[in-house]
Amino acid sequence: KGTDWYKNTFELNELAVLEKYQSKGYGKELMKCLIENFKGDKILLSTKKFENEKVINFYHKLGFKDLINPFEYPNGEYETSIVLYLNK
């Protein structure tokens, strides 16, 4: 039986930190707070695959794993991405 990725799952669409506050731990603290307080089982997110190593490494350090790498949007409207997940 496969995993139901939408049952008890939170889909993170956007996390943004103003540039002047980046690399100061604010994003990490926001994500840790979200992870600690989310009552469901899984968190899903996607981010662009290319020229994005810093962001991908950020999520990997928080415990996220690659679910679909690479992910191509069906309509080709968006850049090639990676879908990541965290099981709590």
ABEGO torsion letter per residue (X at the ends): XBBBAABGBBBBABBBBBAAABGAGAAAAAAAAAAAABABABBBBBBBABGAAAAAAAAAAAGBBBABOBBBBAAGABBBBBBBBBBX
